[in-house]
Amino acid sequence: HFYKRSKVDCVKQDGCHIVSVSSQKVLVEGDGKTRLKKHLGLLEGVAIILGIIIGSGIFVSPKGVLREAGSVGLSLVVWGLCGFLSMLGALCYAELGTSIPKSGSDYAYIGEAFGSLPSFLYLWDAIFIFVPTTNAIMGLTIANYLAQPLFPDCDPPDSALRLIAAVCITGLTLLNCWSTRVTTQLQNVVMITKLLALGLVIVGGGMAFYSGKVTMFDNMWEGTATDPGQIAVSFYSGIFSYAGWNYLNFMTEELKDPYRNLPRAIYISLPLVTVIFVLANVSYLAVLTPAAMLSSDAIAVTFSNRMFGYLAPIMPALISISTVGSLSCHIMTSSRLCFVGARNDHFPQTVCPL
């Protein structure tokens, strides 16, 4: 049977607990388990993956990759290979998601493979350590970009950054509690903003190439690192920017036709992200010298200051919106851990209605 509730609460039906969903329908199965309404299509799936991956990393991480790679040429190779490795991981999760079509991603797969105890331990570790710390890092990143124009000549005070981060996390959590539909629509809008920000970077690089003054690629292999440990660290910095390709699996049960849309969302998102990230790095290097990139804490902002003049402040705003979208997406997907954990009696049902 389908039930529609107007309030977020926990009810009983035929002797089984049902975690209800605000303004959404849930399907109650014979074993008393609940399933969320399938409301995510292919576009929403792509928006979720892009929303998680394209955060602040691509606007900051190029510095770490270039520093450890030692040369322009190797840094671009690292970015391409990091995209390829992420694609391999995403394809494995596409296989897992279609073989085990349950929400919860790693939690669900660990439970199927190794049993209840390991999945229980993973759930509580994720809810109390991994998820909140990731949210805090994203919140502080947003705060840094929002506060930067207010403190042009000095570093923003820590108390202001923490307050802005707390407001962002709390506000986006309340938005996710209020309506999943609004949140997914927000992801679609933010996806356009993310692509616009990176599009400006790529266009700026194209303008630099058109001017004929680009010399950074004349000796692009000069200084290439040969130490395996140093090269490994450059891959670590690059992989960080691609993190998030597995987050759609947290919402597998909410995908329409997951057997088709989950793999398709991955096939579309990961190659697109890889191409965009490589082109963005080529554009950075077309405008900025390696020394300028290594000395900058916000490469995209430095890039826009040099290329766009009085329009430069638009870049910190776009990056802030991009990071807000990543944080919102992370809150939305990770909240399914509580829901699925409660359904398996691994988490209290009274504290995890969606």
C-alpha positions as CSV (number, residue, x, y, z in Angstrom):
1,H,0.0,0.0,0.0
2,F,1.0,3.6,-0.5
3,Y,0.7,6.1,2.3
4,K,1.1,9.8,2.2
5,R,2.0,11.7,5.4
6,S,2.0,15.5,5.8
7,K,4.3,15.4,8.9
8,V,7.6,13.8,9.5
9,D,7.0,11.2,12.2
10,C,7.2,7.5,12.9
11,V,3.9,5.5,12.6
12,K,2.8,1.9,12.8
13,Q,0.9,0.0,10.2
14,D,0.0,-3.7,10.5
15,G,2.4,-4.1,13.4
16,C,5.5,-2.7,11.6
17,H,7.3,0.6,12.0
18,I,7.2,3.0,9.1
19,V,9.6,5.9,8.9
20,S,7.5,8.4,7.1
21,V,8.6,11.0,4.6
22,S,7.4,14.6,4.5
23,S,5.1,15.2,1.5
24,Q,6.3,12.0,-0.2
25,K,4.9,8.5,-0.6
26,V,6.6,5.5,0.8
27,L,6.0,1.9,-0.3
28,V,5.4,-0.5,2.6
29,E,6.4,-4.0,1.7
30,G,5.1,-7.2,3.2
31,D,8.1,-7.6,5.5
32,G,7.4,-4.1,7.0
33,K,10.4,-2.4,5.3
34,T,9.9,0.9,3.6
35,R,11.0,2.2,0.3
36,L,11.2,5.9,-0.7
37,K,9.4,7.1,-3.8
38,K,11.4,6.8,-7.0
39,H,11.6,10.5,-8.0
40,L,15.1,10.8,-9.4
41,G,15.6,10.6,-13.1
42,L,18.8,10.5,-15.2
43,L,19.3,14.3,-15.1
44,E,19.0,14.3,-11.3
45,G,21.4,11.4,-11.1
46,V,24.0,13.3,-13.2
47,A,23.4,16.4,-11.1
48,I,24.1,14.6,-7.9
49,I,27.4,13.1,-9.1
50,L,28.5,16.4,-10.6
51,G,27.3,18.2,-7.5
52,I,29.5,16.1,-5.2
53,I,32.6,15.9,-7.4
54,I,32.7,19.5,-8.6
55,G,33.2,21.3,-5.3
56,S,36.1,23.4,-4.3
57,G,38.7,20.8,-5.2
58,I,39.3,21.7,-8.8
59,F,39.7,25.4,-7.8
60,V,42.4,24.6,-5.2
61,S,43.9,21.1,-5.8
62,P,45.8,22.0,-9.0
63,K,48.4,23.5,-6.7
64,G,49.1,20.3,-4.9
65,V,49.2,18.2,-8.1
66,L,51.6,20.6,-9.8
67,R,53.9,20.9,-6.8
68,E,54.3,17.1,-6.4
69,A,54.4,16.3,-10.1
70,G,57.2,18.8,-10.7
71,S,56.3,19.6,-14.3
72,V,53.4,20.9,-16.3
73,G,53.3,17.8,-18.5
74,L,53.2,15.2,-15.7
75,S,50.6,17.2,-13.8
76,L,48.2,17.1,-16.8
77,V,48.9,13.3,-17.2
78,V,48.1,12.9,-13.5
79,W,44.8,14.7,-13.9
80,G,43.8,12.5,-16.8
81,L,44.8,9.3,-15.1
82,C,43.0,10.3,-11.9
83,G,39.8,10.7,-14.0
84,F,40.4,7.2,-15.5
85,L,40.9,5.6,-12.1
86,S,37.8,7.3,-10.7
87,M,35.9,6.0,-13.7
88,L,37.1,2.5,-12.9
89,G,35.9,2.8,-9.3
90,A,32.6,4.3,-10.5
91,L,32.0,1.4,-12.9
92,C,32.5,-1.0,-10.0
93,Y,29.9,0.9,-8.0
94,A,27.6,0.8,-11.0
95,E,27.9,-3.0,-11.0
96,L,27.3,-3.1,-7.2
97,G,24.4,-0.7,-7.5
98,T,22.6,-2.8,-10.1
99,S,23.5,-6.1,-8.4
100,I,22.4,-4.9,-5.0
101,P,19.8,-2.2,-5.7
102,K,19.6,-0.9,-2.1
103,S,20.2,2.6,-0.8
104,G,23.1,3.2,1.6
105,S,26.0,2.5,-0.8
106,D,29.0,1.1,1.2
107,Y,26.8,0.3,4.2
108,A,24.4,-1.9,2.1
109,Y,27.3,-3.6,0.2
110,I,29.3,-4.4,3.4
111,G,26.1,-5.8,4.9
112,E,25.5,-8.1,1.9
113,A,29.1,-9.2,1.7
114,F,30.2,-9.5,5.3
115,G,27.1,-9.5,7.5
116,S,25.4,-7.3,10.0
117,L,28.3,-6.5,12.5
118,P,30.7,-4.9,10.0
119,S,27.9,-2.9,8.4
120,F,26.8,-1.8,11.8
121,L,30.3,-0.6,12.7
122,Y,30.6,1.2,9.3
123,L,27.3,2.9,9.9
124,W,28.1,4.4,13.2
125,D,31.7,5.3,12.2
126,A,30.3,7.1,9.1
127,I,27.5,8.9,11.0
128,F,29.6,10.2,13.9
129,I,33.0,10.7,12.2
130,F,33.2,10.7,8.4
131,V,30.0,12.5,7.5
132,P,30.1,15.4,10.1
133,T,33.8,16.1,9.5
134,T,33.3,16.2,5.8
135,N,30.3,18.6,6.3
136,A,32.5,20.7,8.5
137,I,35.3,20.9,5.9
138,M,32.9,21.9,3.2
139,G,31.2,24.4,5.5
140,L,34.5,26.1,6.3
141,T,35.5,26.2,2.6
142,I,32.3,28.0,1.9
143,A,32.9,30.4,4.8
144,N,36.4,31.2,3.5
145,Y,35.2,32.1,0.0
146,L,32.2,34.1,1.4
147,A,34.4,36.0,3.9
148,Q,37.2,36.7,1.6
149,P,35.7,39.9,0.0
150,L,34.9,41.2,3.5
151,F,38.5,40.9,4.7
152,P,40.6,41.8,1.6
153,D,43.7,42.8,3.6
154,C,43.8,40.2,6.3
155,D,42.6,36.7,7.2
156,P,39.0,36.4,8.4
157,P,38.6,35.7,12.1
158,D,38.1,32.0,13.0
159,S,34.9,32.8,14.9
160,A,33.3,34.4,11.8
161,L,34.3,31.4,9.6
162,R,32.9,28.9,12.1
163,L,29.6,30.9,12.4
164,I,29.2,31.1,8.6
165,A,29.9,27.4,8.3
166,A,27.4,26.5,11.0
167,V,24.7,28.6,9.4
168,C,25.3,27.0,6.0
169,I,25.3,23.4,7.4
170,T,22.2,24.0,9.6
171,G,20.3,25.8,6.8
172,L,21.0,23.2,4.2
173,T,20.1,20.4,6.6
174,L,16.7,22.1,7.3
175,L,16.2,22.5,3.5
176,N,16.8,18.8,3.0
177,C,14.5,17.9,5.9
178,W,11.8,20.1,4.4
179,S,11.7,18.8,0.8
180,T,13.8,16.3,-1.2
181,R,12.2,17.6,-4.4
182,V,13.3,21.2,-3.7
183,T,16.8,19.9,-2.9
184,T,17.1,17.9,-6.1
185,Q,15.9,20.9,-8.1
186,L,18.5,23.0,-6.3
187,Q,21.2,20.5,-7.5
188,N,20.1,20.9,-11.1
189,V,20.5,24.7,-10.8
190,V,23.8,24.4,-8.9
191,M,25.1,22.0,-11.6
192,I,24.7,24.8,-14.1
193,T,26.5,27.2,-11.9
194,K,29.4,24.8,-11.4
195,L,29.7,24.2,-15.2
196,L,29.5,28.0,-15.7
197,A,32.4,28.7,-13.3
198,L,34.6,26.1,-15.0
199,G,33.4,27.3,-18.4
200,L,34.7,30.8,-17.6
201,V,38.0,29.3,-16.7
202,I,38.2,27.3,-19.9
203,V,37.1,30.3,-22.0
204,G,39.7,32.5,-20.2
205,G,42.4,29.9,-21.2
206,G,41.1,29.9,-24.7
207,M,41.5,33.6,-24.9
208,A,45.0,33.3,-23.6
209,F,45.9,30.8,-26.3
210,Y,44.3,33.0,-28.9
211,S,46.5,35.9,-27.9
212,G,49.6,33.8,-28.7
213,K,51.4,34.7,-25.5
214,V,51.3,31.2,-23.9
215,T,54.8,29.8,-23.2
216,M,54.1,27.4,-20.3
217,F,54.0,24.4,-22.6
218,D,57.3,25.0,-24.4
219,N,59.2,23.0,-21.8
220,M,56.3,21.1,-20.2
221,W,58.3,18.1,-19.0
222,E,61.1,20.2,-17.4
223,G,61.5,19.3,-13.7
224,T,59.4,16.1,-13.8
225,A,59.4,14.2,-10.5
226,T,61.0,10.8,-10.5
227,D,60.5,9.8,-6.9
228,P,57.6,7.3,-6.7
229,G,56.4,8.6,-3.4
230,Q,56.2,12.1,-4.7
231,I,54.3,11.0,-7.8
232,A,51.9,9.1,-5.5
233,V,51.2,12.2,-3.5
234,S,50.4,14.1,-6.7
235,F,47.8,11.3,-7.5
236,Y,46.4,11.7,-4.0
237,S,45.8,15.4,-4.6
238,G,44.1,14.7,-7.9
239,I,41.9,11.9,-6.7
240,F,40.7,14.2,-3.9
241,S,39.1,16.5,-6.6
242,Y,37.3,13.5,-8.1
243,A,35.9,12.2,-4.8
244,G,32.2,11.7,-4.7
245,W,31.6,9.4,-7.7
246,N,30.0,6.8,-5.5
247,Y,27.4,9.0,-3.8
248,L,24.5,8.3,-6.1
249,N,24.6,4.8,-4.8
250,F,23.4,6.1,-1.4
251,M,20.0,6.9,-3.2
252,T,19.7,3.8,-5.5
253,E,16.2,3.1,-4.3
254,E,15.0,6.6,-5.3
255,L,16.3,6.3,-8.8
256,K,13.8,5.6,-11.6
257,D,14.9,2.4,-13.4
258,P,18.2,2.2,-11.5
259,Y,19.4,-0.7,-13.7
260,R,19.6,1.8,-16.6
261,N,19.9,5.2,-15.0
262,L,22.6,4.5,-12.4
263,P,25.2,3.3,-15.0
264,R,24.1,5.9,-17.5
265,A,24.6,8.7,-14.9
266,I,28.1,7.4,-14.3
267,Y,28.9,7.0,-18.0
268,I,27.9,10.6,-18.6
269,S,29.3,12.3,-15.4
270,L,32.8,10.8,-15.1
271,P,34.1,11.4,-18.7
272,L,32.5,14.9,-18.6
273,V,34.2,15.7,-15.3
274,T,37.6,14.4,-16.5
275,V,37.5,16.4,-19.7
276,I,36.5,19.6,-17.9
277,F,39.1,19.1,-15.2
278,V,41.9,18.6,-17.7
279,L,40.8,21.6,-19.8
280,A,40.6,23.7,-16.6
281,N,44.1,22.9,-15.7
282,V,45.4,23.6,-19.2
283,S,43.6,27.0,-18.9
284,Y,45.2,27.7,-15.5
285,L,48.6,27.0,-16.9
286,A,47.9,29.1,-20.0
287,V,47.4,32.2,-17.8
288,L,49.4,31.6,-14.7
289,T,53.0,30.5,-14.4
290,P,53.7,27.4,-12.3
291,A,55.3,29.7,-9.7
292,A,52.1,31.8,-9.5
293,M,50.0,28.7,-9.1
294,L,52.2,27.4,-6.3
295,S,52.0,30.7,-4.5
296,S,48.2,31.0,-4.7
297,D,45.8,29.6,-2.1
298,A,42.8,30.1,-4.4
299,I,44.0,29.4,-8.0
300,A,40.7,30.1,-9.7
301,V,40.4,33.5,-7.9
302,T,44.0,34.4,-8.9
303,F,43.2,33.3,-12.5
304,S,40.0,35.5,-12.6
305,N,41.9,38.5,-11.2
306,R,44.3,38.3,-14.0
307,M,41.9,37.5,-16.8
308,F,38.6,39.3,-16.1
309,G,39.5,42.5,-14.4
310,Y,36.6,44.2,-12.7
311,L,34.5,41.1,-13.3
312,A,36.9,39.0,-11.2
313,P,34.7,39.0,-8.0
314,I,32.2,36.8,-9.8
315,M,34.5,33.8,-9.5
316,P,34.5,33.6,-5.6
317,A,30.7,33.9,-5.8
318,L,30.5,31.0,-8.3
319,I,32.9,28.9,-6.2
320,S,30.9,29.6,-3.1
321,I,27.7,28.5,-4.8
322,S,29.5,25.4,-6.2
323,T,30.6,24.4,-2.7
324,V,27.2,25.1,-1.2
325,G,25.8,22.7,-3.8
326,S,28.4,20.0,-2.9
327,L,27.5,20.4,0.8
328,S,23.8,20.2,0.1
329,C,24.3,17.1,-2.0
330,H,26.5,15.5,0.6
331,I,23.9,16.1,3.3
332,M,21.1,14.7,1.1
333,T,22.9,11.5,0.2
334,S,24.5,10.7,3.5
335,S,21.1,11.2,5.3
336,R,20.1,7.9,3.6
337,L,22.5,6.1,5.9
338,C,20.3,6.9,8.9
339,F,17.2,5.9,7.0
340,V,18.6,2.5,5.8
341,G,20.3,1.9,9.1
342,A,17.0,2.3,11.0
343,R,15.3,0.0,8.6
344,N,17.8,-2.7,9.5
345,D,17.5,-1.9,13.2
346,H,21.0,-0.6,13.3
347,F,20.0,3.0,14.2
348,P,17.1,4.4,16.3
349,Q,14.1,5.0,14.2
350,T,13.0,8.0,16.3
351,V,16.0,10.1,15.2
352,C,16.1,9.4,11.5
353,P,12.9,10.2,9.6
354,L,13.7,11.8,6.2
